[in-house]
Amino acid sequence: MNIMFKLEHFTDVVLKEANEKREQIQQEMEDELNLACMQAKEKALKNQDEILKLEMYKIEQSKNKQLRKAETEARKVMAKLRNEKINEIFIEVKDGVYEFMKTDEYRELLLKGIKEHREQYDNFIVYVTKNDMKHCDFIKQHIDVMMEESEDDFIGGYKIKLNFKNAVIDNSYERKLEEARKDFNLFNVS
């Protein structure tokens, strides 16, 4: 009985030790498995975070590209609308100039301008449009000046050729309108 008891006791001790060893191995495997899972999870989260950042970057780039494109289109539309408005304004101004050219005030303004040039220069020829040749007699009644019909067609006003300098002073409304348009465009550049 003693041997049986000892054998039983030995078996219990070995089984107990085996169970403890098995539990220890199971715990170590569980810990390793948990660690491996945690590392895999961290790696997956890190990869997911990197993928998310990359996708966010791509979305941001795409959004910026679309914004730049929309801004460019908006500027084109605004420039087109601005040019259309400028054209409308200058058409109205030209129409107003043509209406003004039918008045006595226009004839007086021609005379005044030519008189001012007469005070500065002696030897010159005044060129006016075919339409303004009708004012020549009126102007010559008030000032001794040589006037001719211009070969160039321009809107109102006159051009003076200085004989001693072989230079031309362009005092036409057309030139003034062109300068005003250039100044207007420079002023309105965005």
C-alpha positions in Angstrom: 0.0 0.0 0.0 2.8 2.2 0.6 3.9 1.8 -2.9 0.4 2.5 -4.2 0.2 5.4 -2.0 3.6 6.6 -3.2 2.7 5.9 -6.8 -0.5 7.8 -6.4 1.3 10.6 -4.7 3.9 10.6 -7.4 1.2 10.6 -10.1 -0.6 13.5 -8.3 2.6 15.5 -8.1 3.6 14.8 -11.7 0.1 15.5 -12.9 0.0 18.6 -10.8 3.3 19.7 -12.2 2.2 18.8 -15.7 -1.0 20.8 -15.2 1.0 23.8 -13.9 3.4 23.5 -16.8 0.6 23.2 -19.3 -1.2 26.2 -17.7 2.1 28.1 -17.8 2.6 27.2 -21.5 -1.0 28.1 -22.2 -0.5 31.4 -20.4 2.7 32.1 -22.3 1.0 31.2 -25.6 -2.0 33.4 -24.7 0.4 36.3 -23.8 2.3 35.8 -27.0 -0.9 35.6 -29.0 -2.3 38.7 -27.3 1.0 40.5 -27.9 1.0 39.4 -31.6 -2.6 40.5 -31.9 -1.9 43.8 -30.2 1.1 44.3 -32.5 -0.9 43.3 -35.6 -3.7 45.6 -34.5 -1.2 48.5 -33.9 0.4 47.9 -37.3 -3.0 47.7 -38.9 -4.1 51.0 -37.2 -0.8 52.6 -38.2 -1.3 51.4 -41.8 -4.9 52.5 -41.6 -3.8 55.9 -40.3 -1.2 56.3 -43.1 -3.8 55.2 -45.7 -6.3 57.6 -44.2 -3.7 60.5 -44.2 -2.8 59.6 -47.8 -6.4 59.6 -48.8 -7.0 62.9 -47.0 -4.0 64.4 -48.8 -5.4 63.2 -52.1 -8.8 64.6 -51.3 -7.2 67.9 -50.2 -5.2 68.1 -53.4 -8.3 67.3 -55.5 -10.3 69.9 -53.7 -7.5 72.5 -54.2 -7.3 71.7 -57.9 -11.1 72.1 -58.2 -11.0 75.4 -56.3 -8.2 76.7 -58.5 -10.1 75.6 -61.6 -13.3 77.2 -60.3 -11.4 80.4 -59.4 -9.8 80.5 -62.9 -13.2 80.1 -64.5 -14.8 82.7 -62.2 -12.0 85.2 -63.2 -12.6 84.4 -66.9 -16.3 85.1 -66.5 -15.6 88.2 -64.5 -13.1 89.5 -67.1 -15.6 88.7 -69.9 -18.4 90.5 -68.0 -16.1 93.5 -67.2 -15.1 93.8 -70.8 -18.7 93.6 -72.0 -19.6 96.3 -69.5 -16.6 98.5 -70.6 -17.7 98.0 -74.2 -21.2 99.0 -73.4 -20.0 102.1 -71.5 -17.7 103.2 -74.3 -20.4 102.6 -76.9 -22.7 104.9 -74.9 -19.9 107.5 -74.5 -19.2 107.4 -78.3 -22.9 107.9 -78.9 -22.8 110.8 -76.5 -19.8 112.3 -78.3 -21.5 112.0 -81.7 -24.6 113.7 -80.2 -22.3 116.4 -78.7 -20.7 116.9 -82.1 -24.0 118.1 -83.5 -24.2 121.0 -81.0 -23.0 124.6 -81.1 -21.0 123.9 -78.0 -18.9 121.4 -80.0 -18.1 124.1 -82.6 -17.2 126.5 -79.8 -14.9 123.9 -78.2 -13.1 123.3 -81.5 -12.5 127.1 -81.9 -11.3 127.4 -78.3 -8.8 124.5 -78.7 -7.5 125.8 -82.0 -7.1 129.3 -80.5 -5.0 127.8 -77.6 -2.7 126.1 -80.2 -2.5 129.4 -82.2 -1.2 131.1 -79.0 1.6 128.5 -78.8 2.5 127.9 -82.5 2.5 130.1 -85.6 3.0 127.7 -88.5 0.6 124.8 -88.5 -2.3 123.1 -90.3 -5.5 122.0 -88.6 -7.0 118.7 -89.9 -10.6 117.9 -89.2 -12.9 115.2 -90.4 -15.1 115.5 -93.5 -18.1 116.0 -91.2 -16.4 118.8 -89.3 -15.3 120.8 -92.5 -18.7 122.6 -92.1 -17.2 124.4 -89.1 -14.2 125.8 -91.0 -15.9 129.1 -92.0 -17.0 129.7 -88.5 -13.5 129.0 -87.1 -11.8 131.1 -89.8 -14.1 134.1 -89.0 -12.5 134.1 -85.5 -8.9 133.1 -86.1 -6.6 133.1 -89.1 -5.7 129.4 -89.5 -5.2 127.0 -92.3 -7.7 124.1 -92.2 -7.9 120.9 -94.3 -9.9 117.7 -94.5 -8.0 114.9 -92.9 -7.3 111.7 -94.9 -7.7 109.8 -91.7 -11.2 109.3 -90.3 -11.5 109.9 -86.6 -14.1 110.8 -84.1 -14.4 114.6 -83.5 -11.8 117.1 -82.4 -8.9 117.9 -84.7 -5.2 117.1 -85.5 -2.6 119.7 -85.9 0.5 119.3 -88.1 3.3 121.5 -86.9 5.2 122.5 -90.0 8.4 123.5 -88.3 8.7 120.3 -86.3 7.1 117.9 -88.7 5.1 116.7 -85.8 1.4 116.0 -85.3 -0.7 116.9 -82.2 -3.7 114.6 -82.0 -6.5 116.4 -80.2 -9.2 114.1 -81.5 -11.9 112.7 -79.3 -11.1 109.2 -80.7 -7.6 109.4 -79.2 -9.0 110.7 -75.9 -11.5 107.9 -75.8 -8.7 105.3 -76.5 -6.6 106.8 -73.7 -9.6 106.8 -71.4 -10.2 103.2 -72.2 -6.6 102.2 -71.6 -6.7 104.1 -68.3 -10.0 102.4 -67.4 -8.6 99.0 -68.2 -5.4 99.7 -66.2 -7.5 100.9 -63.3 -9.8 97.8 -63.4 -7.2 95.1 -63.6 -7.8 92.5 -60.9 
